């Protein structure tokens, strides 16, 4: 069982930055594939970025060059650094482990 708790969301102006954190419980963290997803009102939940146990990353085309996913296995934490934010990035952001365990989400709102 893995519990995930996101933090770092908030309100930011377009062009600004935020860093999301997701802290995980348990000793399996170094072996987990971790991901960030987002869901805007009335839309489906979409993949934003993933990072494997060996640090390989993937990104949605819409965030490439602006967002960076990273992990710190010593802190059982995965991060999402979001730069040059746009109003269309507004959503609830969720972290996930192996696409099985999910956090409760954190709201990100980007004003124009």
Gaussian input, Z-matrix of N, CA and C with variables (Angstrom, degrees):
# hf/3-21g

backbone

0 1
 N
 C     1     B1
 C     2     B2     1     A1
 N     3     B3     2     A2     1     D1
 C     4     B4     3     A3     2     D2
 C     5     B5     4     A4     3     D3
 N     6     B6     5     A5     4     D4
 C     7     B7     6     A6     5     D5
 C     8     B8     7     A7     6     D6
 N     9     B9     8     A8     7     D7
 C    10    B10     9     A9     8     D8
 C    11    B11    10    A10     9     D9
 N    12    B12    11    A11    10    D10
 C    13    B13    12    A12    11    D11
 C    14    B14    13    A13    12    D12
 N    15    B15    14    A14    13    D13
 C    16    B16    15    A15    14    D14
 C    17    B17    16    A16    15    D15
 N    18    B18    17    A17    16    D16
 C    19    B19    18    A18    17    D17
 C    20    B20    19    A19    18    D18
 N    21    B21    20    A20    19    D19
 C    22    B22    21    A21    20    D20
 C    23    B23    22    A22    21    D21
 N    24    B24    23    A23    22    D22
 C    25    B25    24    A24    23    D23
 C    26    B26    25    A25    24    D24
 N    27    B27    26    A26    25    D25
 C    28    B28    27    A27    26    D26
 C    29    B29    28    A28    27    D27
 N    30    B30    29    A29    28    D28
 C    31    B31    30    A30    29    D29
 C    32    B32    31    A31    30    D30
 N    33    B33    32    A32    31    D31
 C    34    B34    33    A33    32    D32
 C    35    B35    34    A34    33    D33
 N    36    B36    35    A35    34    D34
 C    37    B37    36    A36    35    D35
 C    38    B38    37    A37    36    D36
 N    39    B39    38    A38    37    D37
 C    40    B40    39    A39    38    D38
 C    41    B41    40    A40    39    D39
 N    42    B42    41    A41    40    D40
 C    43    B43    42    A42    41    D41
 C    44    B44    43    A43    42    D42
 N    45    B45    44    A44    43    D43
 C    46    B46    45    A45    44    D44
 C    47    B47    46    A46    45    D45
 N    48    B48    47    A47    46    D46
 C    49    B49    48    A48    47    D47
 C    50    B50    49    A49    48    D48
 N    51    B51    50    A50    49    D49
 C    52    B52    51    A51    50    D50
 C    53    B53    52    A52    51    D51
 N    54    B54    53    A53    52    D52
 C    55    B55    54    A54    53    D53
 C    56    B56    55    A55    54    D54
 N    57    B57    56    A56    55    D55
 C    58    B58    57    A57    56    D56
 C    59    B59    58    A58    57    D57
 N    60    B60    59    A59    58    D58
 C    61    B61    60    A60    59    D59
 C    62    B62    61    A61    60    D60
 N    63    B63    62    A62    61    D61
 C    64    B64    63    A63    62    D62
 C    65    B65    64    A64    63    D63
 N    66    B66    65    A65    64    D64
 C    67    B67    66    A66    65    D65
 C    68    B68    67    A67    66    D66
 N    69    B69    68    A68    67    D67
 C    70    B70    69    A69    68    D68
 C    71    B71    70    A70    69    D69
 N    72    B72    71    A71    70    D70
 C    73    B73    72    A72    71    D71
 C    74    B74    73    A73    72    D72
 N    75    B75    74    A74    73    D73
 C    76    B76    75    A75    74    D74
 C    77    B77    76    A76    75    D75
 N    78    B78    77    A77    76    D76
 C    79    B79    78    A78    77    D77
 C    80    B80    79    A79    78    D78
 N    81    B81    80    A80    79    D79
 C    82    B82    81    A81    80    D80
 C    83    B83    82    A82    81    D81
 N    84    B84    83    A83    82    D82
 C    85    B85    84    A84    83    D83
 C    86    B86    85    A85    84    D84
 N    87    B87    86    A86    85    D85
 C    88    B88    87    A87    86    D86
 C    89    B89    88    A88    87    D87
 N    90    B90    89    A89    88    D88
 C    91    B91    90    A90    89    D89
 C    92    B92    91    A91    90    D90
 N    93    B93    92    A92    91    D91
 C    94    B94    93    A93    92    D92
 C    95    B95    94    A94    93    D93
 N    96    B96    95    A95    94    D94
 C    97    B97    96    A96    95    D95
 C    98    B98    97    A97    96    D96
 N    99    B99    98    A98    97    D97
 C   100   B100    99    A99    98    D98
 C   101   B101   100   A100    99    D99
 N   102   B102   101   A101   100   D100
 C   103   B103   102   A102   101   D101
 C   104   B104   103   A103   102   D102
 N   105   B105   104   A104   103   D103
 C   106   B106   105   A105   104   D104
 C   107   B107   106   A106   105   D105
 N   108   B108   107   A107   106   D106
 C   109   B109   108   A108   107   D107
 C   110   B110   109   A109   108   D108
 N   111   B111   110   A110   109   D109
 C   112   B112   111   A111   110   D110
 C   113   B113   112   A112   111   D111
 N   114   B114   113   A113   112   D112
 C   115   B115   114   A114   113   D113
 C   116   B116   115   A115   114   D114
 N   117   B117   116   A116   115   D115
 C   118   B118   117   A117   116   D116
 C   119   B119   118   A118   117   D117
 N   120   B120   119   A119   118   D118
 C   121   B121   120   A120   119   D119
 C   122   B122   121   A121   120   D120
 N   123   B123   122   A122   121   D121
 C   124   B124   123   A123   122   D122
 C   125   B125   124   A124   123   D123
 N   126   B126   125   A125   124   D124
 C   127   B127   126   A126   125   D125
 C   128   B128   127   A127   126   D126
 N   129   B129   128   A128   127   D127
 C   130   B130   129   A129   128   D128
 C   131   B131   130   A130   129   D129
 N   132   B132   131   A131   130   D130
 C   133   B133   132   A132   131   D131
 C   134   B134   133   A133   132   D132
 N   135   B135   134   A134   133   D133
 C   136   B136   135   A135   134   D134
 C   137   B137   136   A136   135   D135
 N   138   B138   137   A137   136   D136
 C   139   B139   138   A138   137   D137
 C   140   B140   139   A139   138   D138
 N   141   B141   140   A140   139   D139
 C   142   B142   141   A141   140   D140
 C   143   B143   142   A142   141   D141
 N   144   B144   143   A143   142   D142
 C   145   B145   144   A144   143   D143
 C   146   B146   145   A145   144   D144
 N   147   B147   146   A146   145   D145
 C   148   B148   147   A147   146   D146
 C   149   B149   148   A148   147   D147
 N   150   B150   149   A149   148   D148
 C   151   B151   150   A150   149   D149
 C   152   B152   151   A151   150   D150
 N   153   B153   152   A152   151   D151
 C   154   B154   153   A153   152   D152
 C   155   B155   154   A154   153   D153
 N   156   B156   155   A155   154   D154
 C   157   B157   156   A156   155   D155
 C   158   B158   157   A157   156   D156
 N   159   B159   158   A158   157   D157
 C   160   B160   159   A159   158   D158
 C   161   B161   160   A160   159   D159
 N   162   B162   161   A161   160   D160
 C   163   B163   162   A162   161   D161
 C   164   B164   163   A163   162   D162
 N   165   B165   164   A164   163   D163
 C   166   B166   165   A165   164   D164
 C   167   B167   166   A166   165   D165
 N   168   B168   167   A167   166   D166
 C   169   B169   168   A168   167   D167
 C   170   B170   169   A169   168   D168
 N   171   B171   170   A170   169   D169
 C   172   B172   171   A171   170   D170
 C   173   B173   172   A172   171   D171
 N   174   B174   173   A173   172   D172
 C   175   B175   174   A174   173   D173
 C   176   B176   175   A175   174   D174
 N   177   B177   176   A176   175   D175
 C   178   B178   177   A177   176   D176
 C   179   B179   178   A178   177   D177
 N   180   B180   179   A179   178   D178
 C   181   B181   180   A180   179   D179
 C   182   B182   181   A181   180   D180
 N   183   B183   182   A182   181   D181
 C   184   B184   183   A183   182   D182
 C   185   B185   184   A184   183   D183
 N   186   B186   185   A185   184   D184
 C   187   B187   186   A186   185   D185
 C   188   B188   187   A187   186   D186
 N   189   B189   188   A188   187   D187
 C   190   B190   189   A189   188   D188
 C   191   B191   190   A190   189   D189
 N   192   B192   191   A191   190   D190
 C   193   B193   192   A192   191   D191
 C   194   B194   193   A193   192   D192
 N   195   B195   194   A194   193   D193
 C   196   B196   195   A195   194   D194
 C   197   B197   196   A196   195   D195
 N   198   B198   197   A197   196   D196
 C   199   B199   198   A198   197   D197
 C   200   B200   199   A199   198   D198
 N   201   B201   200   A200   199   D199
 C   202   B202   201   A201   200   D200
 C   203   B203   202   A202   201   D201
 N   204   B204   203   A203   202   D202
 C   205   B205   204   A204   203   D203
 C   206   B206   205   A205   204   D204
 N   207   B207   206   A206   205   D205
 C   208   B208   207   A207   206   D206
 C   209   B209   208   A208   207   D207
 N   210   B210   209   A209   208   D208
 C   211   B211   210   A210   209   D209
 C   212   B212   211   A211   210   D210
 N   213   B213   212   A212   211   D211
 C   214   B214   213   A213   212   D212
 C   215   B215   214   A214   213   D213
 N   216   B216   215   A215   214   D214
 C   217   B217   216   A216   215   D215
 C   218   B218   217   A217   216   D216
 N   219   B219   218   A218   217   D217
 C   220   B220   219   A219   218   D218
 C   221   B221   220   A220   219   D219
 N   222   B222   221   A221   220   D220
 C   223   B223   222   A222   221   D221
 C   224   B224   223   A223   222   D222
 N   225   B225   224   A224   223   D223
 C   226   B226   225   A225   224   D224
 C   227   B227   226   A226   225   D225
 N   228   B228   227   A227   226   D226
 C   229   B229   228   A228   227   D227
 C   230   B230   229   A229   228   D228
 N   231   B231   230   A230   229   D229
 C   232   B232   231   A231   230   D230
 C   233   B233   232   A232   231   D231
 N   234   B234   233   A233   232   D232
 C   235   B235   234   A234   233   D233
 C   236   B236   235   A235   234   D234
 N   237   B237   236   A236   235   D235
 C   238   B238   237   A237   236   D236
 C   239   B239   238   A238   237   D237
 N   240   B240   239   A239   238   D238
 C   241   B241   240   A240   239   D239
 C   242   B242   241   A241   240   D240
 N   243   B243   242   A242   241   D241
 C   244   B244   243   A243   242   D242
 C   245   B245   244   A244   243   D243
 N   246   B246   245   A245   244   D244
 C   247   B247   246   A246   245   D245
 C   248   B248   247   A247   246   D246
 N   249   B249   248   A248   247   D247
 C   250   B250   249   A249   248   D248
 C   251   B251   250   A250   249   D249
 N   252   B252   251   A251   250   D250
 C   253   B253   252   A252   251   D251
 C   254   B254   253   A253   252   D252
 N   255   B255   254   A254   253   D253
 C   256   B256   255   A255   254   D254
 C   257   B257   256   A256   255   D255
 N   258   B258   257   A257   256   D256
 C   259   B259   258   A258   257   D257
 C   260   B260   259   A259   258   D258
 N   261   B261   260   A260   259   D259
 C   262   B262   261   A261   260   D260
 C   263   B263   262   A262   261   D261
 N   264   B264   263   A263   262   D262
 C   265   B265   264   A264   263   D263
 C   266   B266   265   A265   264   D264
 N   267   B267   266   A266   265   D265
 C   268   B268   267   A267   266   D266
 C   269   B269   268   A268   267   D267
 N   270   B270   269   A269   268   D268
 C   271   B271   270   A270   269   D269
 C   272   B272   271   A271   270   D270
 N   273   B273   272   A272   271   D271
 C   274   B274   273   A273   272   D272
 C   275   B275   274   A274   273   D273
 N   276   B276   275   A275   274   D274
 C   277   B277   276   A276   275   D275
 C   278   B278   277   A277   276   D276
 N   279   B279   278   A278   277   D277
 C   280   B280   279   A279   278   D278
 C   281   B281   280   A280   279   D279
 N   282   B282   281   A281   280   D280
 C   283   B283   282   A282   281   D281
 C   284   B284   283   A283   282   D282
 N   285   B285   284   A284   283   D283
 C   286   B286   285   A285   284   D284
 C   287   B287   286   A286   285   D285
 N   288   B288   287   A287   286   D286
 C   289   B289   288   A288   287   D287
 C   290   B290   289   A289   288   D288
 N   291   B291   290   A290   289   D289
 C   292   B292   291   A291   290   D290
 C   293   B293   292   A292   291   D291
 N   294   B294   293   A293   292   D292
 C   295   B295   294   A294   293   D293
 C   296   B296   295   A295   294   D294
 N   297   B297   296   A296   295   D295
 C   298   B298   297   A297   296   D296
 C   299   B299   298   A298   297   D297
 N   300   B300   299   A299   298   D298
 C   301   B301   300   A300   299   D299
 C   302   B302   301   A301   300   D300
 N   303   B303   302   A302   301   D301
 C   304   B304   303   A303   302   D302
 C   305   B305   304   A304   303   D303
 N   306   B306   305   A305   304   D304
 C   307   B307   306   A306   305   D305
 C   308   B308   307   A307   306   D306
 N   309   B309   308   A308   307   D307
 C   310   B310   309   A309   308   D308
 C   311   B311   310   A310   309   D309
 N   312   B312   311   A311   310   D310
 C   313   B313   312   A312   311   D311
 C   314   B314   313   A313   312   D312
 N   315   B315   314   A314   313   D313
 C   316   B316   315   A315   314   D314
 C   317   B317   316   A316   315   D315
 N   318   B318   317   A317   316   D316
 C   319   B319   318   A318   317   D317
 C   320   B320   319   A319   318   D318
 N   321   B321   320   A320   319   D319
 C   322   B322   321   A321   320   D320
 C   323   B323   322   A322   321   D321
 N   324   B324   323   A323   322   D322
 C   325   B325   324   A324   323   D323
 C   326   B326   325   A325   324   D324
 N   327   B327   326   A326   325   D325
 C   328   B328   327   A327   326   D326
 C   329   B329   328   A328   327   D327
 N   330   B330   329   A329   328   D328
 C   331   B331   330   A330   329   D329
 C   332   B332   331   A331   330   D330
 N   333   B333   332   A332   331   D331
 C   334   B334   333   A333   332   D332
 C   335   B335   334   A334   333   D333

   B1=1.4540
   B2=1.5255
   B3=1.3232
   B4=1.4586
   B5=1.5198
   B6=1.3054
   B7=1.4633
   B8=1.5169
   B9=1.3257
   B10=1.4603
   B11=1.5217
   B12=1.3260
   B13=1.4634
   B14=1.5190
   B15=1.3407
   B16=1.4591
   B17=1.5282
   B18=1.3185
   B19=1.4602
   B20=1.5201
   B21=1.3316
   B22=1.4536
   B23=1.5097
   B24=1.3187
   B25=1.4486
   B26=1.5253
   B27=1.3275
   B28=1.4510
   B29=1.5121
   B30=1.3271
   B31=1.4634
   B32=1.5201
   B33=1.3209
   B34=1.4624
   B35=1.5222
   B36=1.3104
   B37=1.4639
   B38=1.5209
   B39=1.3050
   B40=1.4584
   B41=1.5248
   B42=1.3229
   B43=1.4512
   B44=1.5149
   B45=1.3232
   B46=1.4544
   B47=1.5143
   B48=1.3326
   B49=1.4620
   B50=1.5238
   B51=1.3131
   B52=1.4589
   B53=1.5214
   B54=1.3199
   B55=1.4575
   B56=1.5214
   B57=1.3072
   B58=1.4533
   B59=1.5236
   B60=1.3219
   B61=1.4590
   B62=1.5158
   B63=1.3050
   B64=1.4592
   B65=1.5214
   B66=1.3161
   B67=1.4602
   B68=1.5172
   B69=1.3263
   B70=1.4582
   B71=1.5240
   B72=1.3226
   B73=1.4596
   B74=1.5165
   B75=1.3354
   B76=1.4463
   B77=1.5065
   B78=1.3265
   B79=1.4574
   B80=1.5181
   B81=1.3272
   B82=1.4735
   B83=1.5152
   B84=1.3265
   B85=1.4600
   B86=1.5210
   B87=1.3345
   B88=1.4752
   B89=1.5265
   B90=1.2975
   B91=1.4623
   B92=1.5319
   B93=1.3102
   B94=1.4549
   B95=1.5258
   B96=1.3171
   B97=1.4671
   B98=1.5238
   B99=1.3090
   B100=1.4659
   B101=1.5147
   B102=1.3127
   B103=1.4528
   B104=1.5164
   B105=1.3088
   B106=1.4602
   B107=1.5275
   B108=1.3256
   B109=1.4604
   B110=1.5196
   B111=1.3174
   B112=1.4580
   B113=1.5157
   B114=1.3227
   B115=1.4509
   B116=1.5155
   B117=1.3201
   B118=1.4544
   B119=1.5219
   B120=1.3239
   B121=1.4707
   B122=1.5190
   B123=1.3328
   B124=1.4473
   B125=1.5030
   B126=1.3339
   B127=1.4622
   B128=1.5142
   B129=1.3133
   B130=1.4589
   B131=1.5243
   B132=1.3207
   B133=1.4544
   B134=1.5263
   B135=1.3145
   B136=1.4539
   B137=1.5190
   B138=1.3226
   B139=1.4531
   B140=1.5258
   B141=1.3246
   B142=1.4639
   B143=1.5246
   B144=1.3255
   B145=1.4622
   B146=1.5228
   B147=1.3323
   B148=1.4557
   B149=1.5163
   B150=1.3242
   B151=1.4579
   B152=1.5172
   B153=1.3216
   B154=1.4646
   B155=1.5172
   B156=1.3249
   B157=1.4651
   B158=1.5311
   B159=1.3293
   B160=1.4690
   B161=1.5206
   B162=1.3375
   B163=1.4497
   B164=1.5188
   B165=1.3042
   B166=1.4698
   B167=1.5195
   B168=1.3299
   B169=1.4556
   B170=1.5200
   B171=1.3237
   B172=1.4554
   B173=1.5246
   B174=1.3302
   B175=1.4584
   B176=1.5200
   B177=1.3203
   B178=1.4564
   B179=1.5284
   B180=1.3229
   B181=1.4618
   B182=1.5217
   B183=1.3170
   B184=1.4618
   B185=1.5328
   B186=1.3293
   B187=1.4690
   B188=1.5266
   B189=1.3244
   B190=1.4648
   B191=1.5228
   B192=1.3329
   B193=1.4544
   B194=1.5150
   B195=1.3295
   B196=1.4754
   B197=1.5293
   B198=1.3267
   B199=1.4696
   B200=1.5201
   B201=1.3335
   B202=1.4579
   B203=1.5168
   B204=1.3267
   B205=1.4551
   B206=1.5272
   B207=1.3175
   B208=1.4696
   B209=1.5223
   B210=1.3101
   B211=1.4604
   B212=1.5165
   B213=1.3177
   B214=1.4568
   B215=1.5211
   B216=1.3237
   B217=1.4658
   B218=1.5284
   B219=1.3177
   B220=1.4650
   B221=1.5265
   B222=1.3383
   B223=1.4713
   B224=1.5262
   B225=1.3334
   B226=1.4762
   B227=1.5249
   B228=1.3167
   B229=1.4599
   B230=1.5272
   B231=1.3223
   B232=1.4593
   B233=1.5267
   B234=1.3228
   B235=1.4544
   B236=1.5263
   B237=1.3154
   B238=1.4570
   B239=1.5221
   B240=1.3228
   B241=1.4541
   B242=1.5191
   B243=1.3305
   B244=1.4544
   B245=1.5260
   B246=1.3149
   B247=1.4575
   B248=1.5232
   B249=1.3204
   B250=1.4755
   B251=1.5319
   B252=1.3098
   B253=1.4588
   B254=1.5183
   B255=1.3264
   B256=1.4640
   B257=1.5250
   B258=1.3241
   B259=1.4744
   B260=1.5225
   B261=1.3184
   B262=1.4713
   B263=1.5276
   B264=1.3277
   B265=1.4611
   B266=1.5285
   B267=1.3164
   B268=1.4623
   B269=1.5228
   B270=1.3335
   B271=1.4675
   B272=1.5197
   B273=1.3158
   B274=1.4586
   B275=1.5227
   B276=1.3119
   B277=1.4556
   B278=1.5306
   B279=1.3296
   B280=1.4507
   B281=1.5178
   B282=1.3194
   B283=1.4559
   B284=1.5235
   B285=1.3039
   B286=1.4641
   B287=1.5182
   B288=1.3302
   B289=1.4567
   B290=1.5142
   B291=1.3230
   B292=1.4690
   B293=1.5272
   B294=1.3208
   B295=1.4678
   B296=1.5320
   B297=1.3053
   B298=1.4705
   B299=1.5208
   B300=1.3143
   B301=1.4613
   B302=1.5230
   B303=1.3360
   B304=1.4623
   B305=1.5203
   B306=1.3320
   B307=1.4435
   B308=1.5197
   B309=1.3310
   B310=1.4676
   B311=1.5132
   B312=1.3208
   B313=1.4536
   B314=1.5185
   B315=1.3294
   B316=1.4549
   B317=1.5325
   B318=1.3251
   B319=1.4611
   B320=1.5257
   B321=1.3173
   B322=1.4615
   B323=1.5241
   B324=1.3225
   B325=1.4556
   B326=1.5248
   B327=1.3251
   B328=1.4576
   B329=1.5247
   B330=1.3139
   B331=1.4549
   B332=1.5236
   B333=1.3142
   B334=1.4707
   B335=1.5173
   A1=109.10
   A2=115.76
   A3=122.16
   A4=107.79
   A5=116.14
   A6=120.79
   A7=109.05
   A8=115.98
   A9=122.33
   A10=109.26
   A11=115.82
   A12=120.72
   A13=108.73
   A14=115.32
   A15=120.70
   A16=111.28
   A17=114.95
   A18=121.55
   A19=108.60
   A20=115.65
   A21=120.19
   A22=115.71
   A23=117.34
   A24=119.22
   A25=111.30
   A26=115.40
   A27=119.31
   A28=111.50
   A29=114.38
   A30=122.36
   A31=108.93
   A32=116.75
   A33=121.53
   A34=109.07
   A35=115.76
   A36=119.68
   A37=110.86
   A38=115.63
   A39=120.52
   A40=109.75
   A41=115.35
   A42=121.46
   A43=113.76
   A44=116.57
   A45=120.96
   A46=112.64
   A47=114.87
   A48=121.92
   A49=110.57
   A50=114.30
   A51=122.54
   A52=107.77
   A53=116.43
   A54=120.60
   A55=108.64
   A56=114.84
   A57=121.31
   A58=109.67
   A59=115.44
   A60=122.00
   A61=108.79
   A62=115.38
   A63=121.09
   A64=106.89
   A65=115.45
   A66=121.70
   A67=109.43
   A68=115.35
   A69=120.94
   A70=110.83
   A71=114.61
   A72=120.41
   A73=109.28
   A74=115.58
   A75=120.16
   A76=114.53
   A77=114.27
   A78=121.33
   A79=113.93
   A80=116.29
   A81=119.19
   A82=112.99
   A83=117.34
   A84=120.53
   A85=113.60
   A86=119.73
   A87=119.17
   A88=113.49
   A89=117.81
   A90=121.76
   A91=112.83
   A92=116.46
   A93=121.02
   A94=112.26
   A95=115.16
   A96=121.05
   A97=106.19
   A98=116.47
   A99=121.10
   A100=110.27
   A101=115.47
   A102=118.76
   A103=112.01
   A104=113.96
   A105=121.96
   A106=107.92
   A107=114.87
   A108=122.76
   A109=107.50
   A110=115.79
   A111=119.10
   A112=110.83
   A113=114.37
   A114=120.37
   A115=108.90
   A116=115.31
   A117=121.45
   A118=108.86
   A119=118.23
   A120=120.98
   A121=111.25
   A122=115.57
   A123=120.94
   A124=115.49
   A125=116.71
   A126=120.38
   A127=111.01
   A128=115.69
   A129=120.36
   A130=110.08
   A131=115.16
   A132=120.73
   A133=108.79
   A134=116.24
   A135=121.74
   A136=111.54
   A137=114.89
   A138=120.82
   A139=109.96
   A140=116.13
   A141=121.55
   A142=110.41
   A143=116.57
   A144=120.70
   A145=109.18
   A146=115.37
   A147=121.04
   A148=110.21
   A149=115.36
   A150=121.68
   A151=107.82
   A152=115.98
   A153=119.93
   A154=110.61
   A155=114.36
   A156=120.24
   A157=111.75
   A158=116.49
   A159=119.36
   A160=111.98
   A161=116.28
   A162=119.62
   A163=116.50
   A164=116.76
   A165=119.25
   A166=108.87
   A167=116.70
   A168=121.05
   A169=112.47
   A170=115.08
   A171=121.93
   A172=107.90
   A173=115.55
   A174=121.04
   A175=111.05
   A176=114.85
   A177=119.48
   A178=108.43
   A179=116.13
   A180=119.71
   A181=111.53
   A182=116.51
   A183=120.76
   A184=113.02
   A185=117.82
   A186=119.88
   A187=113.05
   A188=117.24
   A189=120.31
   A190=110.54
   A191=115.37
   A192=120.30
   A193=113.86
   A194=117.27
   A195=120.72
   A196=111.97
   A197=116.76
   A198=121.71
   A199=109.90
   A200=115.35
   A201=121.31
   A202=109.31
   A203=115.82
   A204=121.06
   A205=108.30
   A206=115.73
   A207=120.29
   A208=108.17
   A209=114.83
   A210=119.75
   A211=109.51
   A212=115.14
   A213=122.50
   A214=106.53
   A215=115.53
   A216=119.60
   A217=112.27
   A218=117.85
   A219=119.73
   A220=111.15
   A221=115.43
   A222=120.14
   A223=112.17
   A224=116.80
   A225=120.24
   A226=111.20
   A227=116.21
   A228=120.55
   A229=110.60
   A230=114.73
   A231=122.00
   A232=107.48
   A233=115.49
   A234=121.73
   A235=110.91
   A236=114.95
   A237=121.00
   A238=107.35
   A239=115.83
   A240=121.10
   A241=107.99
   A242=116.03
   A243=120.86
   A244=108.82
   A245=115.65
   A246=121.95
   A247=110.14
   A248=115.01
   A249=121.51
   A250=110.36
   A251=115.12
   A252=119.87
   A253=111.66
   A254=114.18
   A255=122.67
   A256=109.47
   A257=118.30
   A258=119.72
   A259=112.62
   A260=117.31
   A261=120.06
   A262=113.28
   A263=117.66
   A264=121.12
   A265=111.57
   A266=116.98
   A267=120.85
   A268=110.60
   A269=115.68
   A270=121.25
   A271=108.89
   A272=115.15
   A273=120.56
   A274=106.91
   A275=116.42
   A276=122.35
   A277=109.19
   A278=114.70
   A279=122.10
   A280=110.15
   A281=116.47
   A282=118.04
   A283=108.42
   A284=114.44
   A285=121.20
   A286=109.47
   A287=114.33
   A288=121.31
   A289=108.29
   A290=116.05
   A291=122.38
   A292=112.52
   A293=116.24
   A294=122.17
   A295=112.05
   A296=115.51
   A297=120.72
   A298=110.57
   A299=115.16
   A300=120.90
   A301=108.65
   A302=115.58
   A303=120.92
   A304=110.69
   A305=114.47
   A306=119.36
   A307=110.47
   A308=114.97
   A309=120.18
   A310=112.74
   A311=116.97
   A312=121.16
   A313=112.89
   A314=115.03
   A315=121.51
   A316=107.62
   A317=115.52
   A318=120.50
   A319=110.80
   A320=115.24
   A321=122.13
   A322=107.30
   A323=115.77
   A324=121.02
   A325=108.83
   A326=116.08
   A327=121.57
   A328=107.76
   A329=115.82
   A330=120.28
   A331=110.66
   A332=115.65
   A333=120.43
   A334=111.27
   D1=131.82
   D2=179.31
   D3=-123.38
   D4=128.92
   D5=174.50
   D6=-107.84
   D7=135.93
   D8=-176.04
   D9=-122.79
   D10=134.37
   D11=179.28
   D12=-131.08
   D13=115.49
   D14=179.14
   D15=-87.87
   D16=154.29
   D17=174.17
   D18=-154.68
   D19=166.65
   D20=174.50
   D21=104.26
   D22=-3.86
   D23=178.22
   D24=-71.30
   D25=172.31
   D26=178.62
   D27=163.75
   D28=-166.15
   D29=-179.94
   D30=-104.49
   D31=129.73
   D32=-179.61
   D33=-142.46
   D34=151.27
   D35=176.59
   D36=-78.35
   D37=154.87
   D38=176.49
   D39=-55.23
   D40=137.69
   D41=-176.91
   D42=92.47
   D43=-10.90
   D44=-178.92
   D45=-84.74
   D46=-174.04
   D47=-175.94
   D48=-132.44
   D49=152.96
   D50=171.70
   D51=-144.26
   D52=152.10
   D53=171.33
   D54=-122.50
   D55=119.99
   D56=175.52
   D57=-91.41
   D58=145.12
   D59=175.65
   D60=-124.57
   D61=150.51
   D62=176.44
   D63=-139.61
   D64=112.65
   D65=-179.64
   D66=-95.78
   D67=135.05
   D68=-176.76
   D69=-116.93
   D70=149.72
   D71=174.91
   D72=-94.99
   D73=162.25
   D74=171.70
   D75=93.74
   D76=164.07
   D77=-175.67
   D78=-91.54
   D79=-2.99
   D80=-176.96
   D81=-85.66
   D82=-1.68
   D83=-171.22
   D84=-50.77
   D85=-46.98
   D86=-176.38
   D87=-59.72
   D88=-19.57
   D89=-174.63
   D90=-100.59
   D91=-0.14
   D92=-174.78
   D93=-88.31
   D94=142.76
   D95=166.46
   D96=-85.08
   D97=124.67
   D98=-174.13
   D99=-114.37
   D100=147.80
   D101=-179.32
   D102=-146.18
   D103=155.76
   D104=170.04
   D105=-113.30
   D106=135.33
   D107=178.00
   D108=-128.10
   D109=163.74
   D110=175.88
   D111=-143.82
   D112=151.55
   D113=-179.82
   D114=-137.99
   D115=115.92
   D116=175.89
   D117=-87.86
   D118=158.45
   D119=-179.29
   D120=-55.86
   D121=130.07
   D122=177.26
   D123=75.73
   D124=6.55
   D125=-178.93
   D126=-121.30
   D127=166.13
   D128=178.39
   D129=-77.20
   D130=163.23
   D131=176.35
   D132=-78.21
   D133=127.42
   D134=-176.43
   D135=-117.02
   D136=148.77
   D137=175.65
   D138=-71.72
   D139=135.95
   D140=175.94
   D141=-105.54
   D142=-51.13
   D143=-177.07
   D144=-161.67
   D145=152.49
   D146=175.13
   D147=-134.70
   D148=158.09
   D149=174.73
   D150=-142.97
   D151=129.67
   D152=-178.48
   D153=-85.12
   D154=178.10
   D155=179.61
   D156=-62.58
   D157=-27.18
   D158=-179.49
   D159=-99.01
   D160=8.71
   D161=172.94
   D162=91.25
   D163=9.28
   D164=177.43
   D165=-76.26
   D166=133.83
   D167=-175.02
   D168=-117.32
   D169=151.75
   D170=171.22
   D171=-136.17
   D172=153.82
   D173=-178.29
   D174=-138.13
   D175=149.32
   D176=168.71
   D177=-67.11
   D178=147.15
   D179=-178.51
   D180=-57.61
   D181=-33.27
   D182=-174.80
   D183=-69.43
   D184=-16.04
   D185=-177.45
   D186=-118.21
   D187=-3.62
   D188=-179.20
   D189=-57.53
   D190=133.79
   D191=179.89
   D192=85.26
   D193=-11.19
   D194=179.81
   D195=-115.31
   D196=-35.97
   D197=-177.15
   D198=-108.70
   D199=148.82
   D200=176.48
   D201=-135.77
   D202=125.49
   D203=175.27
   D204=-98.12
   D205=141.06
   D206=177.84
   D207=-150.05
   D208=167.10
   D209=-179.38
   D210=-140.55
   D211=149.49
   D212=175.45
   D213=-126.66
   D214=101.11
   D215=-176.25
   D216=-69.46
   D217=-19.26
   D218=178.07
   D219=-75.87
   D220=-20.09
   D221=-179.80
   D222=-112.72
   D223=3.36
   D224=-177.28
   D225=51.71
   D226=44.55
   D227=-174.08
   D228=-134.97
   D229=139.79
   D230=172.98
   D231=-115.96
   D232=142.84
   D233=-175.39
   D234=-120.50
   D235=155.80
   D236=169.37
   D237=-133.69
   D238=105.65
   D239=175.78
   D240=-85.70
   D241=121.90
   D242=-176.36
   D243=-117.89
   D244=116.52
   D245=179.70
   D246=-115.51
   D247=163.34
   D248=178.27
   D249=47.63
   D250=51.39
   D251=-176.20
   D252=-66.17
   D253=147.44
   D254=-179.27
   D255=-121.48
   D256=155.45
   D257=177.66
   D258=-54.53
   D259=-32.46
   D260=-179.91
   D261=-72.60
   D262=-5.75
   D263=173.19
   D264=-82.42
   D265=-6.80
   D266=179.29
   D267=-61.20
   D268=125.53
   D269=-177.05
   D270=-178.42
   D271=171.22
   D272=165.25
   D273=-88.51
   D274=127.89
   D275=-177.93
   D276=-103.61
   D277=131.21
   D278=-179.10
   D279=-119.79
   D280=143.15
   D281=168.19
   D282=-103.93
   D283=154.89
   D284=-176.99
   D285=-142.57
   D286=150.16
   D287=176.10
   D288=-119.65
   D289=120.54
   D290=-178.59
   D291=55.21
   D292=21.64
   D293=-178.62
   D294=57.51
   D295=21.43
   D296=179.79
   D297=-114.92
   D298=-44.35
   D299=-178.54
   D300=-102.13
   D301=138.10
   D302=-174.99
   D303=-131.62
   D304=147.28
   D305=171.94
   D306=-84.49
   D307=-179.39
   D308=-176.72
   D309=-86.18
   D310=-12.35
   D311=177.24
   D312=96.02
   D313=152.98
   D314=176.19
   D315=-137.61
   D316=135.84
   D317=-174.95
   D318=-81.40
   D319=132.85
   D320=172.19
   D321=-120.93
   D322=123.64
   D323=179.39
   D324=-124.21
   D325=124.83
   D326=-179.19
   D327=-114.00
   D328=118.03
   D329=-179.03
   D330=-92.19
   D331=148.27
   D332=-178.36
   D333=-90.08

